[in-house]
Amino acid sequence: MTTRYELIRMLTLNEIADDYEEPEHVGELVAAVGRQYGLEIGPSDVTRALLDLVGLGWAKAHDLRTRPPRELPGVPPAERAKEFYYWITEKGRGVQSSFEDWPFDEDGKPTPGWVPPVE
């Protein structure tokens, strides 16, 4: 069974799968999905997930303020995480497409019998 944190991490990965995304925007989207299904997800949960995704190699952090944009070579410092944009990697796409515990159908509705994880 997927833990609360694993679900937050996968929701976060899903939100950065189509373009560079800033943490605040990702946080708003992930929190909205969480609220729909009885999960309280705060900004610190999403920041932790973003940094973890980078650490796992499932995402990269990018500094879009530079020209040309610069990909960070590793995990940004937690205190500066909000300064960067995040985007899924090919490795992350592989994880995303093979994640068997995704609790939502194609319409975004929970699968029958799904209950939000507590821990």
C-alpha positions in Angstrom: 0.0 0.0 0.0 1.2 3.5 -0.9 2.1 5.8 2.0 0.8 9.3 2.3 4.3 10.7 1.4 4.7 8.3 -1.6 1.3 9.6 -2.9 2.4 13.2 -2.4 5.6 12.5 -4.2 3.7 10.9 -7.1 1.2 13.7 -7.3 4.1 16.1 -7.4 5.8 14.2 -10.1 2.6 14.2 -12.1 2.4 18.0 -11.9 5.9 18.5 -13.3 5.5 16.1 -16.1 4.4 18.5 -18.8 6.6 21.6 -18.4 9.0 23.4 -16.1 7.0 24.2 -12.9 7.7 26.5 -10.0 7.1 25.0 -6.5 4.4 27.4 -5.5 2.2 26.5 -8.5 3.0 22.8 -8.0 2.0 23.1 -4.3 -1.3 24.7 -5.2 -2.2 22.0 -7.6 -1.1 19.1 -5.4 -2.9 20.6 -2.4 -6.1 21.0 -4.5 -6.0 17.3 -5.5 -5.4 16.3 -1.9 -8.3 18.3 -0.6 -10.6 16.6 -3.1 -9.7 13.3 -1.6 -9.4 14.1 2.1 -5.6 14.7 2.3 -4.1 17.9 3.7 -1.0 18.6 1.8 1.1 21.7 2.7 3.8 23.6 0.9 6.5 21.9 3.0 5.2 18.5 1.8 5.6 19.5 -1.8 9.0 21.1 -1.3 10.2 17.9 0.3 8.8 15.8 -2.5 10.4 18.0 -5.2 13.8 17.8 -3.5 13.4 14.0 -3.1 12.4 13.7 -6.8 15.6 15.4 -7.8 17.6 13.3 -5.4 16.1 10.1 -6.9 16.9 11.3 -10.4 13.2 11.5 -11.3 13.3 15.3 -11.8 15.8 18.1 -12.4 15.9 21.6 -10.9 16.5 24.4 -13.3 17.4 28.1 -12.9 15.3 29.8 -15.5 16.5 33.3 -14.5 19.8 32.7 -16.3 20.2 32.8 -20.1 20.3 30.2 -21.3 18.5 28.4 -18.4 20.8 26.3 -16.3 20.2 22.8 -15.0 21.4 22.3 -11.5 23.8 19.4 -11.2 22.2 18.0 -8.0 19.6 18.7 -5.4 19.2 22.4 -4.6 19.6 23.5 -0.9 16.2 23.2 0.9 16.3 26.9 1.8 16.6 27.9 -1.9 14.2 25.2 -3.3 11.6 27.8 -4.2 14.0 29.7 -6.5 14.0 26.9 -9.1 11.7 25.3 -11.6 11.3 21.5 -11.8 10.8 19.1 -14.6 10.5 15.4 -14.8 13.4 13.3 -16.3 13.1 10.3 -18.5 13.8 8.1 -15.4 10.9 9.9 -13.7 8.6 9.2 -16.7 9.5 5.5 -16.5 8.5 5.5 -12.8 5.4 7.5 -13.5 4.2 5.1 -16.2 4.9 2.0 -14.1 3.5 3.2 -10.8 0.9 0.5 -10.0 -0.7 2.1 -6.9 -2.0 5.2 -8.7 -5.4 5.6 -7.0 -7.2 7.6 -9.7 -8.9 6.7 -13.0 -8.5 8.5 -16.3 -11.1 11.0 -15.1 -9.3 11.8 -11.9 -11.8 9.9 -9.7 -10.6 7.5 -7.0 -10.7 3.9 -7.9 -13.4 1.9 -6.1 -12.4 1.1 -2.5 -9.6 3.6 -2.3 -9.1 5.5 1.0 -6.5 8.2 1.6 -3.4 6.9 3.4 -3.0 8.1 6.9 0.8 7.8 7.2 
